Amino acid sequence: MQDANLRYPEIGISEVSLTFGGKIGYLDEQFCQVEDLQDEASPNFAEEVVTLFFKDSARLMSNIELALEKYPKDFNRWDAYMQQLKGSCSSIGASRMKCEFMSFRDYCGQGNVEGCMRSFQKVKREHTVLRQKLETYFQLLRQAGPAGAATRPVM
Amino acid sequence: MAAAAPSPAPVPSSSPKVASPKAGDRKVVPVTVAEEVVLEEKHVLAVDDSSVDRAIIAKILRSSKYRVTTVESATRALELLGLGLLPDVNMIITDYWMPGMTGYELLKRVKESSKLKEIPVVIMSSENVPNRISRCLEEGAEDFLLKPVRPSDVSRLCNRIR
């Protein structure tokens, strides 16, 4: 079990941001829930799930990108694809990405192509940042593990 | 004055140091005690097109000691069930919205099948749509869970598993 202090090390997974006129961290409570599922049988469960997420989301995002180009103004299709991505984001607690989906949905509802494009670009950016943050996070956890054992005094 | 001489403690003539078992002492352990100790493992079929959600629901279920089979589509689920490859499924838990056949359609097919209709079906969805929920319950869904699913949601279900 990881030390609770390691959960959100200085890389700022839970750092606040003034985007959207409020404060939203990169990850929410759901991420803790996923980490809490870790046990002796699956000691790296959170990292495994996150890996699945990025594999899945990369695929979904390129589908969306294609759809935005290939099916102009097909808001229903665009929204359906985004819903799939939103589902995965929800499951790992990707709160910033989740927020942007709501904007995208609004733009679809308004028939605002420009708005949809901008919103999708935001999702892509948030996705990239989240990936970097989580890579660093798991790296730090891995380093702390063996490092902790190494510094323990030999009796 | 006569000193009272300590009288030797009477040595019982028969006080065995080692109890030798007599016929009537032998305990017979009933076979049923051993059987009761074995946990009956329930088998849950989890259906979801999202690999992330499959991993999470499977982990939650396995942590609650269920045996889990995961499939990525309703079509595949029906295929396996129809072929008799999953003869001992105690519960089906399925995502609502999936490409191809939806969880709702899967629910209907299961309830229409004489072979499968007794299996409780639970629907999961990331969207809280009251119409959707009542339609599923009307169609015979055991329960409707909002995603992301938590371990507490699953423990709520455990009484309903056949």
Interface residues (C-beta under 8 A of the other chain):
Chain A: Q30 Q33 V34 L37 D39 A41 S42 F45 E48 V49 L52 F53 K55 D56 Q83 Q84 K86 G87 S88 S90 S91 I92 G93
Chain B: D49 S50 S51 V52 D53 A55 I56 K59 I60 R62 S63 W97 S126 K147 P148 R150 P151
